[in-house]
């Protein structure tokens, strides 16, 4: 099963609120990874985000689920800045 998270609907045009990231993580990401579902973060209409938002969103799922998280957490429609932050975070996590 694939779950799409419309990030604009969750976080607005600039994703920076770590509490929102935590809510997405606890209510959507972790339960779906537990069921081996794919989660697609749709960044359509998101103008930017902070590194701390991405960290709050993904660090615990990656720490807890490792390869399942790397394989099942995807993104789409990200502008170049959001894409760079997301990809950089994943690269760093893979090295740890």
C-alpha positions as CSV (number, residue, x, y, z in Angstrom):
1,X,0.0,0.0,0.0
2,X,1.2,3.5,-0.8
3,X,0.3,6.5,1.4
4,X,0.7,10.0,0.0
5,X,1.3,12.8,2.4
6,X,0.4,16.2,0.9
7,X,3.0,18.3,2.7
8,X,1.4,21.6,1.8
9,X,-1.8,20.5,3.5
10,X,0.1,19.5,6.6
11,X,2.8,22.2,6.9
12,X,1.8,25.1,4.6
13,X,4.0,26.7,2.0
14,X,7.1,26.7,4.2
15,X,7.7,23.6,6.2
16,X,9.5,24.7,9.4
17,X,7.3,23.7,12.4
18,X,9.0,20.7,14.1
19,X,5.8,19.9,16.0
20,X,4.0,19.4,12.7
21,X,6.8,17.2,11.6
22,X,6.5,15.2,14.8
23,X,2.8,14.7,14.3
24,X,3.3,13.5,10.7
25,X,6.0,11.2,12.0
26,X,4.0,9.7,14.8
27,X,0.6,9.5,13.2
28,X,1.5,8.6,9.6
29,X,5.1,7.6,9.1
30,X,5.8,5.1,11.9
31,X,2.5,3.2,11.7
32,X,2.8,2.8,8.0
33,X,6.5,1.7,8.2
34,X,5.4,-0.9,10.8
35,X,3.0,-2.2,8.1
36,X,5.7,-2.0,5.4
37,X,3.7,0.6,3.5
38,X,5.3,3.1,1.2
39,X,5.0,6.7,2.2
40,X,5.4,9.4,-0.5
41,X,5.9,13.0,0.7
42,X,4.3,15.2,-2.0
43,X,6.1,18.6,-1.7
44,X,3.9,20.3,-4.4
45,X,3.4,24.0,-3.5
46,X,6.0,23.9,-0.8
47,X,8.4,26.8,-1.3
48,X,10.9,25.7,1.2
49,X,11.6,23.9,4.4
50,X,14.2,23.8,7.2
51,X,16.8,21.1,7.9
52,X,15.3,20.8,11.4
53,X,11.9,20.0,9.9
54,X,13.4,17.2,7.7
55,X,15.3,16.0,10.7
56,X,12.2,16.0,13.0
57,X,10.3,14.2,10.2
58,X,12.7,11.5,9.3
59,X,15.4,10.9,12.0
60,X,13.4,8.5,14.3
61,X,11.9,6.5,11.5
62,X,15.3,6.0,9.9
63,X,16.9,5.2,13.2
64,X,14.2,2.7,14.1
65,X,13.5,1.1,10.6
66,X,16.8,1.6,8.8
67,X,16.6,-0.1,5.4
68,X,12.8,-0.3,5.4
69,X,12.7,3.5,5.9
70,X,15.3,4.1,3.2
71,X,13.3,2.0,0.8
72,X,9.8,3.1,1.7
73,X,10.1,6.8,2.3
74,X,9.9,8.6,-1.0
75,X,9.3,12.2,-2.1
76,X,8.0,13.9,-5.2
77,X,7.3,17.4,-6.6
78,X,10.1,19.0,-4.5
79,X,11.8,22.1,-5.7
80,X,15.5,22.1,-5.9
81,X,16.1,23.5,-2.4
82,X,13.7,21.0,-0.7
83,X,15.2,18.2,-2.8
84,X,18.7,19.1,-1.8
85,X,17.8,19.2,2.0
86,X,15.9,15.9,1.8
87,X,18.7,14.1,-0.2
88,X,21.5,15.5,2.0
89,X,19.7,14.3,5.1
90,X,19.3,10.8,3.6
91,X,23.0,10.7,2.5
92,X,24.1,11.6,6.1
93,X,21.9,9.0,7.6
94,X,23.1,6.3,5.4
95,X,26.7,6.9,6.6
96,X,25.8,6.6,10.3
